[in-house]
């Protein structure tokens, strides 16, 4: 690996990308804004790694609203949704309020704004050695093309709706079936990355957002898939 003021120069081969061939090595120039040099011999601290973890209260990791209803139900961690037997959504929201300044009344009102023809799933995340709660809401249309969109909110109440319309306005490729933002090559990944940077999201949280919202497909093919 070589390093310049503008970029990192690395070599990739069969070990990194299957199908290149044993005797083939390519030199890849990565702009510094899209890369970060990490010393793997040094163990990262919790603050440096900033791992995302599900925020679980009494075994519940979020909420879910099925199709054709306006009623939220609790979503069990590692299991199916629960009708709420022995569990209070109000208690869950109040617990989150104490941990991440999320107000129960706000959450209740916001959930009721979703249409009945949508399947809603929301999860709450915390980060190691950092305060606040991150919310990721997944919406799937119940009929028709069943497209998937997301609402991401961080502790600073910076929020973005990642939908097919937003992707088109941002000139990002989308998957033909799910309408999620398509990532099938490095160019598509970094184009999505740069778009989120433009929305003032922290570089440390953008890889998490992309991993949770993008449709990854055919990554071993060096050519981008065009919808």
DRENTORDREN-698765 format. One record per atom (N, C-alpha, C): residue in one letter; atom name; x, y, z. Coordinates in steps of 0.02 Angstrom, whole numbers, plus 50000, padded with zeros to 5 digits. Atoms other than C-alpha are relative to their C-alpha. Example, Ala and Ser with C-alpha at 12.3 -4.5 7.8 and 13.67 -1.06 7.14 Angstrom:
! DRENTORDREN-698765
{"A" "N" {50045 49941 50000}}
{"A" "CA" {50615 49775 50390}}
{"A" "C" {50045 50060 50000}}
{"S" "N" {49958 49941 49997}}
{"S" "CA" {50684 49947 50357}}
{"S" "C" {49961 50055 50037}}
END
This chain:
! DRENTORDREN-698765
{"X" "N" {50042 49940 50000}}
{"X" "CA" {50000 50000 50000}}
{"X" "C" {50044 50062 50000}}
{"X" "N" {49966 49936 50003}}
{"X" "CA" {50062 50174 49953}}
{"X" "C" {49952 50056 50018}}
{"X" "N" {50042 49945 49977}}
{"X" "CA" {49998 50338 50023}}
{"X" "C" {50026 50066 49971}}
{"X" "N" {49983 49933 50024}}
{"X" "CA" {49996 50511 49943}}
{"X" "C" {49956 50050 50035}}
{"X" "N" {50042 49948 49969}}
{"X" "CA" {49919 50677 49994}}
{"X" "C" {49929 49995 49976}}
{"X" "N" {50067 50002 50028}}
{"X" "CA" {49769 50644 49882}}
{"X" "C" {49966 49931 50006}}
{"X" "N" {50032 50066 50004}}
{"X" "CA" {49742 50456 49890}}
{"X" "C" {50042 49946 50032}}
{"X" "N" {49966 50062 49980}}
{"X" "CA" {49786 50280 49947}}
{"X" "C" {50005 49957 49937}}
{"X" "N" {49991 50045 50057}}
{"X" "CA" {49855 50159 49816}}
{"X" "C" {50009 49929 50027}}
{"X" "N" {49996 50069 49975}}
{"X" "CA" {49820 49976 49853}}
{"X" "C" {49998 49951 49942}}
{"X" "N" {50004 50054 50050}}
{"X" "CA" {49836 49812 49759}}
{"X" "C" {49948 49950 50022}}
{"X" "N" {50049 50051 49985}}
{"X" "CA" {49693 49689 49749}}
{"X" "C" {50009 49943 49950}}
{"X" "N" {49994 50059 50042}}
{"X" "CA" {49693 49513 49681}}
{"X" "C" {49948 49949 50018}}
{"X" "N" {50047 50054 49989}}
{"X" "CA" {49607 49345 49694}}
{"X" "C" {49979 49995 50073}}
{"X" "N" {50015 50005 49928}}
{"X" "CA" {49618 49350 49885}}
{"X" "C" {49947 50051 50021}}
{"X" "N" {50047 49947 49982}}
{"X" "CA" {49517 49513 49891}}
{"X" "C" {49936 49995 49960}}
{"X" "N" {50058 50003 50044}}
{"X" "CA" {49401 49490 49742}}
{"X" "C" {50001 49934 49962}}
{"X" "N" {50001 50064 50034}}
{"X" "CA" {49359 49311 49689}}
{"X" "C" {49986 50008 49925}}
{"X" "N" {50012 49998 50071}}
{"X" "CA" {49368 49283 49502}}
{"X" "C" {50051 50040 49961}}
{"X" "N" {49950 49960 50035}}
{"X" "CA" {49513 49400 49463}}
{"X" "C" {50055 49956 49970}}
{"X" "N" {49947 50044 50024}}
{"X" "CA" {49634 49255 49439}}
{"X" "C" {50061 50004 50044}}
{"X" "N" {49943 50003 49954}}
{"X" "CA" {49786 49199 49538}}
{"X" "C" {50057 50047 49981}}
{"X" "N" {49942 49961 50023}}
{"X" "CA" {49912 49293 49431}}
{"X" "C" {49983 50073 49986}}
{"X" "N" {50022 49932 50016}}
{"X" "CA" {49812 49454 49418}}
{"X" "C" {50000 50043 50062}}
{"X" "N" {50004 49950 49947}}
{"X" "CA" {49839 49606 49528}}
{"X" "C" {49984 50067 49969}}
{"X" "N" {50019 49934 50024}}
{"X" "CA" {49756 49774 49502}}
{"X" "C" {50021 50052 50051}}
{"X" "N" {49987 49944 49957}}
{"X" "CA" {49814 49939 49573}}
{"X" "C" {49938 50044 50002}}
{"X" "N" {50061 49961 49991}}
{"X" "CA" {49667 50036 49643}}
{"X" "C" {50015 50064 50037}}
{"X" "N" {49988 49934 49971}}
{"X" "CA" {49675 50222 49680}}
{"X" "C" {49937 50022 50038}}
{"X" "N" {50057 49982 49958}}
{"X" "CA" {49560 50269 49826}}
{"X" "C" {50009 50072 50025}}
{"X" "N" {49996 49931 49974}}
{"X" "CA" {49528 50456 49858}}
{"X" "C" {50000 50001 50076}}
{"X" "N" {49994 49998 49927}}
{"X" "CA" {49572 50502 50037}}
{"X" "C" {49933 50012 50034}}
{"X" "N" {50065 49986 49970}}
{"X" "CA" {49396 50567 50069}}
{"X" "C" {49957 49937 50005}}
{"X" "N" {50038 50062 50000}}
{"X" "CA" {49331 50391 50034}}
{"X" "C" {50036 49943 50036}}
{"X" "N" {49962 50052 49966}}
{"X" "CA" {49461 50298 50137}}
{"X" "C" {50024 50023 50068}}
{"X" "N" {49974 49985 49934}}
{"X" "CA" {49530 50288 50311}}
{"X" "C" {50053 49948 50017}}
{"X" "N" {49945 50045 49985}}
{"X" "CA" {49698 50213 50360}}
{"X" "C" {49995 49976 50072}}
{"X" "N" {50009 50030 49933}}
{"X" "CA" {49678 50094 50507}}
{"X" "C" {50059 49955 50015}}
{"X" "N" {49945 50043 49977}}
{"X" "CA" {49822 50016 50603}}
{"X" "C" {49970 49940 50036}}
{"X" "N" {50033 50059 49972}}
{"X" "CA" {49758 49839 50632}}
{"X" "C" {50040 49968 50056}}
{"X" "N" {49959 50028 49946}}
{"X" "CA" {49900 49801 50752}}
{"X" "C" {49981 50032 50067}}
{"X" "N" {50021 49966 49940}}
{"X" "CA" {49822 49921 50877}}
{"X" "C" {49926 49989 50012}}
{"X" "N" {50070 50013 49983}}
{"X" "CA" {49661 49875 50966}}
{"X" "C" {49962 50065 50008}}
{"X" "N" {50040 49939 49996}}
{"X" "CA" {49526 50006 50943}}
{"X" "C" {49965 50006 50067}}
{"X" "N" {50040 49989 49940}}
{"X" "CA" {49444 50083 51096}}
{"X" "C" {49927 50000 49981}}
{"X" "N" {50072 50000 50013}}
{"X" "CA" {49255 50080 51116}}
{"X" "C" {49979 50064 49964}}
{"X" "N" {50017 49936 50031}}
{"X" "CA" {49248 50263 51068}}
{"X" "C" {50020 50002 49927}}
{"X" "N" {49975 50001 50070}}
{"X" "CA" {49350 50234 50910}}
{"X" "C" {49958 49953 49957}}
{"X" "N" {50038 50048 50040}}
{"X" "CA" {49249 50083 50854}}
{"X" "C" {49927 50019 49995}}
{"X" "N" {50069 49974 50000}}
{"X" "CA" {49079 50159 50900}}
{"X" "C" {49951 49948 49973}}
{"X" "N" {50042 50055 50023}}
{"X" "CA" {48989 49993 50879}}
{"X" "C" {49926 50016 50012}}
{"X" "N" {50073 49992 49992}}
{"X" "CA" {48800 50001 50849}}
{"X" "C" {49972 49936 50031}}
{"X" "N" {50033 50057 49968}}
{"X" "CA" {48696 49890 50963}}
{"X" "C" {49926 50014 50006}}
{"X" "N" {50071 49992 49990}}
{"X" "CA" {48510 49860 50972}}
{"X" "C" {49987 50023 50072}}
{"X" "N" {50019 49978 49933}}
{"X" "CA" {48433 49954 51118}}
{"X" "C" {49941 49956 50022}}
{"X" "N" {50050 50050 49980}}
{"X" "CA" {48337 49817 51208}}
{"X" "C" {49975 50016 50070}}
{"X" "N" {50033 49987 49936}}
{"X" "CA" {48213 49852 51348}}
{"X" "C" {49952 49942 50014}}
{"X" "N" {50042 50058 49982}}
{"X" "CA" {48135 49700 51433}}
{"X" "C" {49993 49951 49941}}
{"X" "N" {50002 50047 50055}}
{"X" "CA" {48180 49593 51282}}
{"X" "C" {49970 50027 49936}}
{"X" "N" {50032 49969 50058}}
{"X" "CA" {48099 49715 51160}}
{"X" "C" {50050 50047 49967}}
{"X" "N" {49950 49959 50037}}
{"X" "CA" {48206 49797 51024}}
{"X" "C" {49968 50054 49957}}
{"X" "N" {50032 49950 50043}}
{"X" "CA" {48076 49902 50934}}
{"X" "C" {49925 49990 49997}}
{"X" "N" {50073 50004 50009}}
{"X" "CA" {47899 49916 50870}}
{"X" "C" {49985 49980 49927}}
{"X" "N" {50020 50023 50066}}
{"X" "CA" {47804 49848 50721}}
{"X" "C" {49926 50016 49989}}
{"X" "N" {50070 49988 50019}}
{"X" "CA" {47643 49899 50632}}
{"X" "C" {49984 49959 49938}}
{"X" "N" {50017 50042 50058}}
{"X" "CA" {47571 49764 50519}}
{"X" "C" {49956 50037 49950}}
{"X" "N" {50044 49971 50051}}
{"X" "CA" {47473 49799 50361}}
{"X" "C" {49928 50004 50025}}
{"X" "N" {50072 49993 49987}}
{"X" "CA" {47291 49858 50373}}
{"X" "C" {49984 50012 50073}}
{"X" "N" {50013 49982 49931}}
{"X" "CA" {47306 49922 50550}}
{"X" "C" {50039 50062 50018}}
{"X" "N" {49964 49941 49976}}
{"X" "CA" {47360 50077 50645}}
{"X" "C" {50031 49987 50068}}
{"X" "N" {49978 50017 49932}}
{"X" "CA" {47408 49984 50803}}
{"X" "C" {50072 49975 50001}}
{"X" "N" {49931 50022 49992}}
{"X" "CA" {47590 49966 50853}}
{"X" "C" {50003 49942 50049}}
{"X" "N" {49989 50055 49953}}
{"X" "CA" {47648 49805 50934}}
{"X" "C" {50074 49995 50014}}
{"X" "N" {49930 50007 49981}}
{"X" "CA" {47809 49762 51022}}
{"X" "C" {50035 49948 49957}}
{"X" "N" {49960 50047 50038}}
{"X" "CA" {47947 49675 50925}}
{"X" "C" {50053 49969 50045}}
{"X" "N" {49954 50034 49956}}
{"X" "CA" {48042 49545 51024}}
{"X" "C" {50068 49992 49967}}
{"X" "N" {49932 50010 50026}}
{"X" "CA" {48230 49535 51005}}
{"X" "C" {50012 49926 49988}}
{"X" "N" {49985 50069 50017}}
{"X" "CA" {48275 49375 50914}}
{"X" "C" {49939 49957 49991}}
{"X" "N" {50061 50038 50009}}
{"X" "CA" {48093 49325 50893}}
{"X" "C" {49949 50038 49960}}
{"X" "N" {50053 49969 50039}}
{"X" "CA" {47929 49368 50811}}
{"X" "C" {49969 50057 50040}}
{"X" "N" {50034 49945 49967}}
{"X" "CA" {47821 49519 50851}}
{"X" "C" {49953 49974 50053}}
{"X" "N" {50043 50020 49944}}
{"X" "CA" {47722 49512 51011}}
{"X" "C" {49941 50046 50004}}
{"X" "N" {50059 49959 49993}}
{"X" "CA" {47545 49571 51040}}
{"X" "C" {50004 50043 50062}}
{"X" "N" {49989 49957 49943}}
{"X" "CA" {47610 49650 51199}}
{"X" "C" {49976 49971 50066}}
{"X" "N" {50022 50032 49937}}
{"X" "CA" {47553 49524 51328}}
{"X" "C" {50055 50007 50052}}
{"X" "N" {49951 49991 49947}}
{"X" "CA" {47641 49571 51489}}
{"X" "C" {50051 50054 49984}}
{"X" "N" {49952 49949 50020}}
{"X" "CA" {47725 49717 51403}}
{"X" "C" {49963 50064 49983}}
{"X" "N" {50031 49935 50013}}
{"X" "CA" {47685 49902 51394}}
{"X" "C" {50044 50040 49952}}
{"X" "N" {49963 49958 50046}}
{"X" "CA" {47737 50004 51242}}
{"X" "C" {50018 50066 50034}}
{"X" "N" {49986 49938 49964}}
{"X" "CA" {47724 50157 51355}}
{"X" "C" {50062 49993 50043}}
{"X" "N" {49941 50013 49959}}
{"X" "CA" {47852 50079 51472}}
{"X" "C" {50063 49999 49956}}
{"X" "N" {49944 50003 50046}}
{"X" "CA" {47965 50045 51324}}
{"X" "C" {50022 50070 49979}}
{"X" "N" {49984 49932 50021}}
{"X" "CA" {47955 50225 51263}}
{"X" "C" {50030 50041 50057}}
{"X" "N" {49974 49962 49943}}
{"X" "CA" {47982 50296 51437}}
{"X" "C" {50072 49979 50015}}
{"X" "N" {49932 50024 49989}}
{"X" "CA" {48136 50186 51457}}
{"X" "C" {50048 50031 49948}}
{"X" "N" {49958 49969 50051}}
{"X" "CA" {48203 50253 51292}}
{"X" "C" {50009 50074 50014}}
{"X" "N" {49995 49930 49983}}
{"X" "CA" {48165 50429 51350}}
{"X" "C" {50057 50011 50050}}
{"X" "N" {49948 49994 49949}}
{"X" "CA" {48279 50402 51500}}
{"X" "C" {50069 49988 49969}}
{"X" "N" {49936 50018 50029}}
{"X" "CA" {48416 50329 51390}}
{"X" "C" {50021 50048 49944}}
{"X" "N" {49981 49962 50059}}
{"X" "CA" {48407 50438 51236}}
{"X" "C" {49957 50060 49984}}
{"X" "N" {50039 49940 50009}}
{"X" "CA" {48288 50584 51260}}
{"X" "C" {49948 49994 49945}}
{"X" "N" {50056 50010 50046}}
{"X" "CA" {48150 50509 51153}}
{"X" "C" {49936 50004 50042}}
{"X" "N" {50060 49989 49961}}
{"X" "CA" {47978 50565 51212}}
{"X" "C" {49943 49954 49977}}
{"X" "N" {50052 50048 50016}}
{"X" "CA" {47836 50440 51221}}
{"X" "C" {49945 50030 49957}}
{"X" "N" {50055 49969 50038}}
{"X" "CA" {47705 50562 51156}}
{"X" "C" {50020 50011 49927}}
{"X" "N" {49976 49990 50068}}
{"X" "CA" {47812 50602 51004}}
{"X" "C" {49999 49936 49960}}
{"X" "N" {50000 50064 50034}}
{"X" "CA" {47835 50420 50960}}
{"X" "C" {49930 49976 49983}}
{"X" "N" {50069 50022 50011}}
{"X" "CA" {47650 50382 50979}}
{"X" "C" {49969 50038 49942}}
{"X" "N" {50029 49960 50053}}
{"X" "CA" {47598 50526 50867}}
{"X" "C" {50031 49983 49932}}
{"X" "N" {49966 50013 50063}}
{"X" "CA" {47728 50487 50736}}
{"X" "C" {49979 49933 49970}}
{"X" "N" {50019 50066 50025}}
{"X" "CA" {47680 50304 50723}}
{"X" "C" {49930 50003 49969}}
{"X" "N" {50069 49996 50024}}
{"X" "CA" {47496 50350 50697}}
{"X" "C" {49995 50036 49933}}
{"X" "N" {50001 49965 50063}}
{"X" "CA" {47544 50455 50546}}
{"X" "C" {50012 49954 49940}}
{"X" "N" {49988 50046 50054}}
{"X" "CA" {47592 50302 50444}}
{"X" "C" {49935 49972 49972}}
{"X" "N" {50062 50025 50030}}
{"X" "CA" {47459 50241 50320}}
{"X" "C" {49988 49927 50016}}
{"X" "N" {50019 50069 49984}}
{"X" "CA" {47365 50079 50348}}
{"X" "C" {50027 49950 49950}}
{"X" "N" {49978 50046 50052}}
{"X" "CA" {47429 50005 50185}}
{"X" "C" {50076 49990 50001}}
{"X" "N" {49927 50008 49994}}
{"X" "CA" {47609 50002 50249}}
{"X" "C" {50017 49954 50058}}
{"X" "N" {49972 50040 49946}}
{"X" "CA" {47705 49875 50351}}
{"X" "C" {50059 50038 50028}}
{"X" "N" {49950 49957 49969}}
{"X" "CA" {47811 49973 50475}}
{"X" "C" {50040 49959 50051}}
{"X" "N" {49957 50032 49951}}
{"X" "CA" {47960 49907 50573}}
{"X" "C" {50052 50051 50022}}
{"X" "N" {49952 49951 49975}}
{"X" "CA" {48064 50019 50686}}
{"X" "C" {50045 49968 50053}}
{"X" "N" {49952 50024 49951}}
{"X" "CA" {48222 49975 50782}}
{"X" "C" {50039 50059 50028}}
{"X" "N" {49962 49948 49965}}
{"X" "CA" {48321 50078 50907}}
{"X" "C" {50070 49974 50014}}
{"X" "N" {49930 50019 49990}}
{"X" "CA" {48510 50075 50919}}
{"X" "C" {50036 50050 50045}}
{"X" "N" {49954 49957 49963}}
{"X" "CA" {48640 50143 51038}}
{"X" "C" {50071 49985 49974}}
{"X" "N" {49931 50010 50020}}
{"X" "CA" {48827 50162 51011}}
{"X" "C" {50045 49998 50061}}
{"X" "N" {49954 50008 49945}}
{"X" "CA" {48969 50111 51124}}
{"X" "C" {50031 50068 50018}}
{"X" "N" {49966 49941 49973}}
{"X" "CA" {49033 50253 51234}}
{"X" "C" {49972 50065 49972}}
{"X" "N" {50032 49939 50024}}
{"X" "CA" {48911 50378 51157}}
{"X" "C" {49928 50002 50026}}
{"X" "N" {50068 49993 49975}}
{"X" "CA" {48745 50447 51217}}
{"X" "C" {49951 50006 49942}}
{"X" "N" {50052 49991 50050}}
{"X" "CA" {48581 50452 51124}}
{"X" "C" {49978 49935 49967}}
{"X" "N" {50029 50057 50034}}
{"X" "CA" {48472 50333 51025}}
{"X" "C" {49991 50015 49926}}
{"X" "N" {50010 49995 50073}}
{"X" "CA" {48470 50304 50837}}
{"X" "C" {49938 49960 49981}}
{"X" "N" {50061 50034 50021}}
{"X" "CA" {48306 50259 50754}}
{"X" "C" {50003 49983 49926}}
{"X" "N" {50004 50019 50070}}
{"X" "CA" {48287 50162 50592}}
{"X" "C" {49931 49970 49988}}
{"X" "N" {50069 50021 50015}}
{"X" "CA" {48110 50145 50524}}
{"X" "C" {49997 49973 49929}}
{"X" "N" {50006 50032 50066}}
{"X" "CA" {48078 50025 50379}}
{"X" "C" {49926 49998 49981}}
{"X" "N" {50069 50001 50024}}
{"X" "CA" {47920 50047 50276}}
{"X" "C" {49996 49959 49936}}
{"X" "N" {50012 50040 50059}}
{"X" "CA" {47858 49919 50151}}
{"X" "C" {49927 50006 49980}}
{"X" "N" {50068 49994 50025}}
{"X" "CA" {47706 49950 50043}}
{"X" "C" {49968 49931 49998}}
{"X" "N" {50032 50066 49993}}
{"X" "CA" {47580 49810 50071}}
{"X" "C" {49977 49969 49934}}
{"X" "N" {50025 50026 50063}}
{"X" "CA" {47519 49794 49892}}
{"X" "C" {50040 50029 49942}}
{"X" "N" {49965 49973 50059}}
{"X" "CA" {47579 49828 49715}}
{"X" "C" {50072 49976 49997}}
{"X" "N" {49929 50019 50008}}
{"X" "CA" {47768 49832 49693}}
{"X" "C" {50035 49988 50066}}
{"X" "N" {49972 50013 49933}}
{"X" "CA" {47797 49818 49881}}
{"X" "C" {50068 50033 50010}}
{"X" "N" {49936 49964 49994}}
{"X" "CA" {47936 49949 49878}}
{"X" "C" {50017 50013 50073}}
{"X" "N" {49975 49991 49932}}
{"X" "CA" {48043 49975 50033}}
{"X" "C" {50035 50067 50005}}
{"X" "N" {49967 49936 49986}}
{"X" "CA" {48095 50143 50105}}
{"X" "C" {50018 50003 50074}}
{"X" "N" {49976 49995 49931}}
{"X" "CA" {48178 50200 50267}}
{"X" "C" {49998 50072 50024}}
{"X" "N" {49991 49935 49967}}
{"X" "CA" {48177 50344 50390}}
{"X" "C" {50054 49990 50053}}
{"X" "N" {49945 50006 49952}}
{"X" "CA" {48340 50365 50485}}
{"X" "C" {50005 50065 50040}}
{"X" "N" {49995 49942 49955}}
{"X" "CA" {48354 50481 50636}}
{"X" "C" {50056 49988 50049}}
{"X" "N" {49946 50008 49951}}
{"X" "CA" {48509 50509 50741}}
{"X" "C" {49985 50041 50063}}
{"X" "N" {50015 49965 49937}}
{"X" "CA" {48521 50579 50919}}
{"X" "C" {49997 50076 49994}}
{"X" "N" {50003 49928 50011}}
{"X" "CA" {48545 50755 50850}}
{"X" "C" {49937 50020 49963}}
{"X" "N" {50064 49990 50036}}
{"X" "CA" {48372 50737 50768}}
{"X" "C" {50013 50021 49928}}
{"X" "N" {49989 49994 50072}}
{"X" "CA" {48452 50742 50597}}
{"X" "C" {49965 49940 49968}}
{"X" "N" {50043 50053 50027}}
{"X" "CA" {48328 50642 50493}}
{"X" "C" {49999 50002 49925}}
{"X" "N" {50003 50005 50073}}
{"X" "CA" {48320 50580 50315}}
{"X" "C" {49954 49943 49981}}
{"X" "N" {50043 50052 50028}}
{"X" "CA" {48190 50481 50217}}
{"X" "C" {50034 49973 49938}}
{"X" "N" {49964 50032 50056}}
{"X" "CA" {48279 50360 50100}}
{"X" "C" {49950 49959 49961}}
{"X" "N" {50052 50031 50039}}
{"X" "CA" {48153 50315 49966}}
{"X" "C" {50021 49998 49926}}
{"X" "N" {49986 50001 50072}}
{"X" "CA" {48146 50281 49779}}
{"X" "C" {50001 50071 49972}}
{"X" "N" {50002 49931 50024}}
{"X" "CA" {48099 50463 49749}}
{"X" "C" {50064 50037 50019}}
{"X" "N" {49939 49967 49978}}
{"X" "CA" {48246 50525 49853}}
{"X" "C" {50060 49976 49960}}
{"X" "N" {49945 50029 50038}}
{"X" "CA" {48363 50406 49761}}
{"X" "C" {50002 50030 49929}}
{"X" "N" {50002 49971 50068}}
{"X" "CA" {48305 50471 49591}}
{"X" "C" {50022 50072 50001}}
{"X" "N" {49979 49930 49995}}
{"X" "CA" {48326 50652 49647}}
{"X" "C" {50075 50007 50012}}
{"X" "N" {49928 49999 49986}}
{"X" "CA" {48502 50607 49703}}
{"X" "C" {50040 49963 49947}}
{"X" "N" {49968 50037 50056}}
{"X" "CA" {48540 50511 49541}}
{"X" "C" {50034 49936 50024}}
{"X" "N" {49974 50063 49974}}
{"X" "CA" {48568 50349 49638}}
{"X" "C" {49961 49942 49969}}
{"X" "N" {50033 50059 50029}}
{"X" "CA" {48530 50178 49562}}
{"X" "C" {49957 49966 50053}}
{"X" "N" {50045 50037 49955}}
{"X" "CA" {48387 50077 49638}}
{"X" "C" {49988 49929 49973}}
{"X" "N" {50015 50069 50019}}
{"X" "CA" {48346 49892 49638}}
{"X" "C" {49931 49997 49968}}
{"X" "N" {50062 50001 50037}}
{"X" "CA" {48208 49852 49514}}
{"X" "C" {49942 49969 50039}}
{"X" "N" {50053 50034 49963}}
{"X" "CA" {48113 49742 49636}}
{"X" "C" {49981 50036 50065}}
{"X" "N" {50015 49972 49934}}
{"X" "CA" {48128 49822 49809}}
{"X" "C" {50001 50077 50000}}
{"X" "N" {49993 49927 50005}}
{"X" "CA" {48164 50003 49752}}
{"X" "C" {50049 50028 50051}}
{"X" "N" {49947 49977 49955}}
{"X" "CA" {48304 50010 49882}}
{"X" "C" {50058 50027 49958}}
{"X" "N" {49940 49976 50034}}
{"X" "CA" {48464 50102 49837}}
{"X" "C" {50045 49940 49986}}
{"X" "N" {49961 50058 50022}}
{"X" "CA" {48570 49979 49739}}
{"X" "C" {50074 50012 50009}}
{"X" "N" {49926 49998 49995}}
{"X" "CA" {48752 49944 49783}}
{"X" "C" {50026 49935 49971}}
{"X" "N" {49972 50059 50033}}
{"X" "CA" {48833 49824 49660}}
{"X" "C" {50073 50009 49982}}
{"X" "N" {49930 49986 50014}}
{"X" "CA" {49005 49905 49646}}
{"X" "C" {50022 50058 50045}}
{"X" "N" {49973 49948 49956}}
{"X" "CA" {49119 50028 49736}}
{"X" "C" {49974 50069 49981}}
{"X" "N" {50023 49934 50022}}
{"X" "CA" {49062 50176 49630}}
{"X" "C" {49931 50016 50029}}
{"X" "N" {50067 49989 49974}}
{"X" "CA" {48881 50153 49685}}
{"X" "C" {50002 50010 50076}}
{"X" "N" {49994 49992 49927}}
{"X" "CA" {48933 50134 49867}}
{"X" "C" {50022 50070 50017}}
{"X" "N" {49973 49935 49982}}
{"X" "CA" {49036 50293 49871}}
{"X" "C" {49957 50058 49975}}
{"X" "N" {50047 49949 50021}}
{"X" "CA" {48907 50391 49773}}
{"X" "C" {49945 50009 50053}}
{"X" "N" {50049 49998 49945}}
{"X" "CA" {48780 50347 49908}}
{"X" "C" {50033 50032 50061}}
{"X" "N" {49962 49972 49944}}
{"X" "CA" {48912 50388 50041}}
{"X" "C" {50005 50076 49993}}
{"X" "N" {49991 49928 50011}}
{"X" "CA" {48946 50560 49964}}
{"X" "C" {49934 50038 50007}}
{"X" "N" {50065 49968 49995}}
{"X" "CA" {48760 50598 49955}}
{"X" "C" {49981 50010 50074}}
{"X" "N" {50014 49994 49928}}
{"X" "CA" {48741 50565 50143}}
{"X" "C" {50046 50051 50033}}
{"X" "N" {49954 49947 49975}}
{"X" "CA" {48895 50672 50177}}
{"X" "C" {49970 50068 49985}}
{"X" "N" {50031 49937 50019}}
{"X" "CA" {48804 50810 50084}}
{"X" "C" {49941 50019 50044}}
{"X" "N" {50055 49987 49952}}
{"X" "CA" {48662 50793 50210}}
{"X" "C" {50026 50010 50071}}
{"X" "N" {49967 49984 49936}}
{"X" "CA" {48787 50827 50350}}
{"X" "C" {49999 49944 50051}}
{"X" "N" {49994 50055 49953}}
{"X" "CA" {48785 50653 50425}}
{"X" "C" {50074 49986 50013}}
{"X" "N" {49931 50014 49980}}
{"X" "CA" {48942 50601 50518}}
{"X" "C" {50028 49942 49960}}
{"X" "N" {49970 50056 50036}}
{"X" "CA" {49064 50491 50419}}
{"X" "C" {50000 49936 50040}}
{"X" "N" {49998 50060 49958}}
{"X" "CA" {49065 50372 50567}}
{"X" "C" {49934 49963 50000}}
{"X" "N" {50065 50034 49999}}
{"X" "CA" {48879 50334 50552}}
{"X" "C" {49976 49980 49930}}
{"X" "N" {50024 50013 50068}}
{"X" "CA" {48861 50329 50362}}
{"X" "C" {50007 49926 49980}}
{"X" "N" {49997 50071 50018}}
{"X" "CA" {48928 50149 50339}}
{"X" "C" {49944 49959 50032}}
{"X" "N" {50056 50035 49968}}
{"X" "CA" {48796 50091 50464}}
{"X" "C" {49935 50012 49961}}
{"X" "N" {50061 49983 50038}}
{"X" "CA" {48657 50182 50368}}
{"X" "C" {49998 49962 49934}}
{"X" "N" {49998 50034 50064}}
{"X" "CA" {48713 50109 50203}}
{"X" "C" {49989 49925 50008}}
{"X" "N" {50006 50072 49989}}
{"X" "CA" {48728 49932 50273}}
{"X" "C" {49929 49980 50016}}
{"X" "N" {50068 50016 49980}}
{"X" "CA" {48550 49941 50339}}
{"X" "C" {49948 50017 49947}}
{"X" "N" {50051 49976 50047}}
{"X" "CA" {48463 50026 50192}}
{"X" "C" {50012 49981 49927}}
{"X" "N" {49986 50015 50071}}
{"X" "CA" {48551 49975 50030}}
{"X" "C" {49985 49927 49984}}
{"X" "N" {50007 50067 50027}}
{"X" "CA" {48518 49823 49923}}
{"X" "C" {50067 49981 49968}}
{"X" "N" {49936 50021 50026}}
{"X" "CA" {48687 49739 49897}}
{"X" "C" {49990 49941 49952}}
{"X" "N" {50013 50052 50051}}
{"X" "CA" {48693 49633 49739}}
{"X" "C" {50062 49993 49954}}
{"X" "N" {49947 50016 50049}}
{"X" "CA" {48827 49547 49631}}
{"X" "C" {50064 50038 50012}}
{"X" "N" {49941 49961 49984}}
{"X" "CA" {48974 49626 49721}}
{"X" "C" {50064 49971 49971}}
{"X" "N" {49940 50030 50029}}
{"X" "CA" {49098 49503 49643}}
{"X" "C" {50009 50020 49927}}
{"X" "N" {49995 49977 50069}}
{"X" "CA" {49061 49577 49471}}
{"X" "C" {50029 50071 49999}}
{"X" "N" {49969 49934 49999}}
{"X" "CA" {49178 49725 49436}}
{"X" "C" {49958 50054 49967}}
{"X" "N" {50042 49952 50034}}
{"X" "CA" {49044 49808 49328}}
{"X" "C" {49939 50016 50042}}
{"X" "N" {50060 49980 49964}}
{"X" "CA" {48902 49907 49407}}
{"X" "C" {49938 49973 49965}}
{"X" "N" {50065 50018 50029}}
{"X" "CA" {48726 49842 49382}}
{"X" "C" {49960 50063 49989}}
{"X" "N" {50041 49941 50015}}
{"X" "CA" {48620 49974 49297}}
{"X" "C" {49927 49979 49995}}
{"X" "N" {50070 50021 50000}}
{"X" "CA" {48434 49963 49332}}
{"X" "C" {49966 50016 49934}}
END
